Amino acid sequence: MKLISWNVNGLRACYKKGCWEWFKNESPDIFCLQETKAHPEQLPDEVRNTQGYHSYFDHSKIKKGYSGVAVFTKVEPDKVEYGMGIEEFDQEGRLLALFFKDFVLINIYFPNGGGGPVRLDYKLRFYDAFMNYIEKLRKNGHKIIFCGDINTAHKEIDLARPKENENNTGFLPVERAWIDKVVGCGYIDTFRYFYPEAKNKYTYWDMKTFARDRNVGWRLDYFFVSADLKQDLKKADVLYNILGSDHCPISLELEF
């Protein structure tokens, strides 16, 4: 089974750049998008009703052209949840949970902590609420896969300029400590599982400074799996040659 996750930074814009042809050629079993910035009715029919896929969308209820996630899956899930059941966090349209026979897949777009202390506090509380959400699922016997834009680089190896950014959101000690907690609870950063020492592997670049041309980037996008899926891990990759957004896609392959 092949899964792809991508922060498209506006699905309508990415579609116009040809990302849907790439997606159809890749033909993953599950395709997860973040920062779609659109209500479903604003999307082309080819996107809403992609042949061979069941599609699910969540969008911001408080601001148009903001946030949003989508999942396209060849296998119809048994159940879909839209959000964590907490209005404060669900109103921005940041989470889709698809329940399959072998696992629960959660596609999530975590908040950015920029814009001052209020927004950083929101991000950290969102982190904690999400941790409670997935731990409850796991205690109920579900195997967990979660993917998306976490909006934090975990270790110094995960961004080009760690020293210059140690006081900036996205690399603050308190943000990085949450990922430490995720790993400490037994969730596996699948890319680092296969490539623990790989350098210069980033998933986001600032467009305004043409950072991608110089590969001055951040690894903000992840596939995590619960420890009970470790034996099923086959391959993980960063698809940094795929253009269309300020992020690139990431992929995960499992042995089922």
Buried (B, 14 or more C-beta within 10 A) or exposed (E): BBBBBBBBBBBBBBBEBEBBEBBBEBEBBBBBBBBBBBBBEBBEEEBEEBEEBBBBBBBBBEEEBBBBBBBBBEEEBEEBBBBBEBEEBBBBBBBBBBBBEEBBBBBBBBBBBEEEEEBBEBBBBBBEBBBEBBBEBBEEEBBBBBBBBBBBBBBEBBBBBBEEBEEEBBBBEEBBBBBEEBBEEEBBBBBBBBEEEEEEBBBBBEEEEEBBEEEBBBBBBBBBBBEBBEEBBEEBBBBBEBEBBBBBBBBBBBEE
